[in-house]
Structure formats: structure tokens, C-alpha cells
Amino acid sequence: MTIVPFKPAQVRVRVVKEGEEDKPLIEGGVMLKPVEQDDGTRHMVVGSMVQNGVYLLDSVPPGRYQALFPGVSDCYLKSVQLGVRNLDPNSIEVPDGAVLDLLLVYSRSVAALSGDIEITQPPAQDSAQPQRPIEVLLIAEDRLPRWDGFRSVTPDQTLHFSTPHVAPGKYLIVATQDGDSALWNNDSAFKAFQSQGVEVELHEKDNATIHLKLIPKDDTDRVRRELGL
């Protein structure tokens, strides 16, 4: 394998909440996560704070990245600004040798989702394995490796579920006993189960309610075998 030399980029980042641009967030750390892997030269890059509210990410290989700031849990990344330009938050292009100053703007205007699960047939029993719990999965339809693009919610004993902080976007919602992200983020598996879940498009401040049917474990096991997962 031939590794093509590159000149690393330098990225400086400020993080704010919408409407509070004069108050940079300092409780957390900025990361750049590669959107796609190619020859193994790109990896997660973690920034360190160099001054109040400014994070420095040095030696960043060129490529496309998603910016992550795990320090906020009740907001979503609404925009990434480079000067007067708005960039795609899930696909930030870092050119070879560039010096970028980015502003990450988070919004409190999240959506909420709740609903109930119907079991049309009893979950399969396997005496050799403990019973797997039922999970509700929110899968971003673009299936990019986003921080909030794959979420698991555990329903209560009445099979009701709710999650109050969902980033706006398009999702496939499924109820399953197989919550392995390798299965659900696979394009072929996504298409195989698309008709058995509920597709929703959430906007800021939406409060949506849906009804799900549990996808039988036999179905997920079959698709897993077919895909070799």
C-alpha cells in the first residue's frame, strides 16, 4: 500500500449556543471524526483548549470530517461557520495544509419523540441465551457516522418510550432485540427493514408520537446471516 504524503492542516474552533455567541462553551472537548475511511491516514482528531473558548486541532489530515462536542447533551449542532460561509456540519472539508477557524453553533430547539411498541408475536426464546431487551433505535437516514445519528432508547415495562432531545432530521425508527449498530448502519440491512419501521422527519421543537411493531428476532438473525454480519 502506498501512502501519499500530505501537509497537515490546523483547525481552530469556538463553540457557542445559538443566541449566546458571546459566551463560548468550555466544558468539553472538540473532536473531528472522519466521515469516511480510505487508506487509514485519517483518524479521530482531538483538540485542546489554547485559550478561553478556543480549541486547537493540530496535524489534521485532509479529508471530510464531522465536528463533535460531547459537552452538550440537550442541544444539537445546527451550523458550522467558516467566516461568512455555512458548512455542512456532517461533512466539513479540510483541505491539505489549510488553516481554518470554525464556529460551531448549537441550538436548544431540539425535537422530542415518543410512542408505544406492539408485539404481534411473542419474542423468540433461546434457552442457551438470556432474553435480549427490546430497544427502540433512531437511525439517521443518511447513516453518516454522526454523534446523534444512531440512538438507542429503552422502553418502560408498558412498552412506552420517549426521548426529549433529538436533532432535527430524517430517521428510521425501529423496535428490535438486536441493537448492533453494524447491522442497522448497513445500507442493505437498512433497506431490508425500512418497511417494518416508521420513517419520520423531525423539525425544531416538534413533539412527535409514533406506533411501532417489534421486528422479530428471526428477521434480524436472517438478515444478519445473509449479510455476513
C-alpha positions in Angstrom: 0.0 0.0 0.0 1.4 3.4 -1.0 0.8 6.3 1.5 0.5 9.6 -0.3 2.3 12.4 1.7 0.1 15.3 2.9 0.6 18.6 4.6 -1.4 18.6 7.8 -4.0 21.2 8.4 -4.6 23.3 11.5 -8.1 23.9 12.8 -9.2 26.4 15.5 -12.7 26.0 16.9 -15.1 28.0 19.0 -18.3 26.5 20.3 -21.4 28.6 21.2 -25.1 28.2 21.7 -27.5 30.0 19.4 -28.2 33.4 20.7 -25.3 33.3 23.1 -22.4 33.8 20.6 -20.5 35.9 23.2 -20.3 33.0 25.6 -18.1 30.2 24.3 -18.6 26.8 25.8 -15.6 25.5 27.6 -16.9 22.4 29.4 -15.9 19.6 27.0 -13.6 19.0 24.1 -13.8 19.3 20.3 -13.2 16.3 18.1 -13.1 15.9 14.3 -14.4 12.4 13.3 -13.6 11.2 9.7 -16.8 10.8 7.6 -15.2 8.1 5.6 -12.1 5.9 5.9 -9.8 5.3 2.9 -6.1 4.4 3.3 -6.0 4.6 7.1 -4.3 8.0 7.2 -7.4 9.8 8.7 -8.4 9.2 12.3 -10.2 11.0 15.1 -8.5 14.2 15.9 -9.0 15.7 19.4 -8.5 19.4 20.2 -7.1 21.0 23.3 -8.0 24.4 24.6 -5.3 27.0 23.9 -7.2 30.0 25.3 -10.6 30.7 26.8 -13.1 29.2 24.5 -10.8 28.4 21.6 -9.7 24.8 20.8 -6.8 23.9 18.6 -6.7 20.7 16.5 -3.3 20.4 15.0 -1.9 18.0 12.4 -5.3 17.3 10.8 -5.0 15.1 7.7 -7.0 16.4 4.7 -10.5 15.0 4.2 -14.1 15.3 5.3 -15.0 15.4 9.0 -17.9 15.7 11.4 -17.3 18.1 14.3 -18.2 16.7 17.7 -18.5 18.5 21.0 -19.8 16.0 23.6 -20.0 18.7 26.3 -23.7 19.4 25.3 -26.5 16.9 25.7 -29.7 19.0 25.3 -28.7 20.7 22.1 -27.9 19.8 18.5 -25.2 21.1 16.2 -27.2 23.5 14.0 -24.4 25.0 11.9 -20.7 25.2 11.3 -19.5 28.6 10.2 -16.2 29.4 8.4 -16.2 33.2 8.3 -19.4 34.1 6.5 -19.9 30.7 5.0 -22.1 28.0 6.4 -20.6 24.5 6.1 -22.4 21.1 6.3 -22.0 20.1 9.9 -21.7 16.4 8.9 -19.2 16.9 6.2 -16.6 19.6 6.8 -13.9 19.6 4.1 -10.4 20.1 5.5 -8.0 20.9 2.6 -4.4 19.9 2.5 -2.3 22.3 4.6 -5.3 24.6 5.4 -5.6 26.9 8.4 -9.3 27.0 9.4 -11.2 29.0 12.0 -14.6 27.3 12.7 -17.5 28.4 14.8 -19.8 25.6 16.0 -23.3 26.8 16.8 -25.6 24.6 18.9 -29.3 25.1 19.3 -31.7 24.2 22.1 -34.5 23.9 19.6 -34.5 20.1 19.6 -37.3 17.7 18.8 -39.0 15.2 21.1 -40.2 11.7 20.1 -42.4 9.2 22.0 -44.6 6.2 21.3 -45.6 2.6 22.0 -44.5 -0.8 20.8 -46.8 -3.6 19.7 -45.7 -7.2 19.9 -47.6 -9.2 17.3 -45.9 -12.5 18.2 -44.0 -13.5 21.4 -40.2 -12.8 21.2 -38.2 -15.9 20.3 -36.9 -17.8 23.3 -33.4 -19.3 23.3 -32.7 -21.5 26.3 -29.0 -21.1 25.8 -29.1 -17.3 25.7 -30.6 -14.8 28.1 -33.6 -12.9 26.7 -32.5 -9.7 24.9 -34.1 -6.5 26.0 -36.3 -4.6 23.5 -34.7 -1.4 22.1 -36.0 1.5 20.1 -33.4 2.7 17.6 -33.4 6.1 15.9 -31.3 5.7 12.8 -30.4 8.7 10.7 -31.4 8.0 7.1 -28.1 9.4 5.7 -26.3 6.9 8.0 -23.3 9.2 8.3 -21.2 8.5 11.4 -22.8 11.3 13.3 -22.7 11.7 17.1 -26.5 11.7 17.2 -27.1 9.6 14.1 -27.7 6.3 15.9 -29.5 6.3 19.2 -30.9 3.6 21.4 -33.9 4.2 23.7 -35.1 1.6 26.2 -38.9 1.4 26.6 -40.6 1.0 30.0 -42.5 -2.1 31.2 -45.6 -1.0 29.4 -43.5 -0.8 26.1 -43.8 3.0 26.1 -40.7 5.0 25.1 -39.7 8.7 24.9 -36.7 10.7 24.2 -36.7 14.5 24.6 -33.5 15.6 22.8 -33.5 14.6 19.1 -31.7 16.6 16.4 -33.9 17.6 13.6 -33.6 15.3 10.6 -35.0 12.2 8.8 -34.9 9.0 10.8 -36.0 5.3 10.5 -37.4 4.3 13.9 -37.4 0.5 14.7 -38.2 -1.7 17.7 -35.8 -4.6 17.9 -33.9 -7.0 20.2 -30.8 -6.6 18.1 -29.3 -3.2 18.7 -25.9 -3.8 17.0 -25.1 -0.6 15.1 -23.1 -2.6 12.5 -26.3 -4.2 11.4 -28.5 -1.1 11.3 -26.0 1.2 9.7 -25.5 -1.3 6.9 -27.2 0.0 3.7 -28.6 -3.4 2.7 -30.0 -4.0 6.2 -31.5 -0.5 6.4 -33.4 -1.2 3.2 -34.4 -4.7 4.3 -36.1 -3.3 7.4 -37.3 0.0 6.1 -40.9 -1.2 5.6 -41.0 -2.6 9.2 -40.1 0.6 10.9 -41.5 4.1 10.9 -39.9 6.9 8.9 -40.2 10.3 10.4 -38.9 13.8 9.6 -38.4 15.9 12.7 -38.1 19.7 12.8 -37.1 22.0 15.5 -39.5 21.9 18.5 -41.5 19.0 17.1 -43.2 16.7 19.6 -44.0 13.5 17.5 -45.8 10.4 18.6 -45.5 7.1 16.7 -46.6 3.4 16.9 -44.0 0.6 16.3 -44.3 -3.1 15.8 -41.4 -5.2 17.2 -39.3 -6.6 14.4 -39.0 -10.4 15.2 -35.5 -11.6 16.1 -35.9 -14.3 13.5 -35.9 -11.5 10.9 -32.8 -9.8 12.2 -31.0 -13.1 12.5 -31.8 -14.0 8.9 -30.6 -10.6 7.5 -27.5 -10.8 9.6 -26.7 -14.2 8.1 -27.4 -13.1 4.6 -25.1 -10.1 5.0 -22.4 -12.0 6.9 -22.5 -9.6 9.9 
